[in-house]
């Protein structure tokens, strides 16, 4: 049976928390609430030092367990026990990080762990370096619904142009992953299909993951009590049944100019993923299109700067990065 880690990715507000809970409802899968230590630990790897030194593994584990920014508390693990096990873990950055997720799976008596964070869709290269045998599940949702939902989130402080850009970036990232990753490592499914026929879509997903389907995946309400922190009130819908209630609700939640903008600048991507254009709002204002393109360029430049910094850091990495916890990580996988 597989012990490969699984990462749920996609644009924010695309239903990734729902999918997280459906996976967590599987008897062999444990997918925790979002944490804030994986990417931060990777980006600060030079600061944390060579993981071949047990003292550095201990210091990194203490930062993960005790720093308020990491949300380690949401995992429900004993901090002292984690620091002890992480210090004894194999000598690599990924092994220290992965120990937290492995312990979370152990908490539920499960063999596999996963992680969910929408922004991971643009950071698969990083995740693959840390966990070479990882599988990635990309949940796609109508961009107009994602934009309308993002606008209503209390934590989202950017404008509609950023929201539209975020969906475009997720779709473009997915297109690249389809070409670059082997079939056994990357899988796409649509939110609309999952909510329409959860059983069929979860059976397909389980086949990709190498797992037997379990009907509990289609009714993940119980999992929400342990895998979604109560303070995340914007995930309240996950405490109910899987529903299509929000599918297509963008028509009543977006302003006419936002609908026109989405259908013009996202049109090809929407149609490529099976979403129909309505033309209901007419042609987009040129000023709005120009504002979107300017926002998209700024976001692209920011990503390029981060990628450049990462390439520099790779040259100066103080020690091993890849985890050595699972069977696939200990024996290099065959790609293709």
Buried (B, 14 or more C-beta within 10 A) or exposed (E): EBBBBBBBBBBBBBBBBBBBBBBBBBEBBBBBBBBBBBBBBBBEBEEBBBBEEEEBBBBBBBBBBEEEEBBBBBBEBEBEEBBBBBBEBBBBBBBBBBBBBBBBBBBBEBBBBBBBBBBBBBBBEBBBBBBBBBBBBBBBBBBBBBBBBBBEEEEBEEEBBBBBBBBBBBBBBBEEBEEEBEEBBBBBBBBBBBBEEBEEBBBBBBEBBBBEBBEBBBBBEEBBEBBBEEEBEBBEBBBEEBEEEBBEBBEEBBEEBBBBBBBBBBBEBBEEBEBEBEEEBEEBEEEBBEBBEEBBEEBEEEBEEEEEEBEEBEEEEBBBBBBBBBEBBEEEBEEE
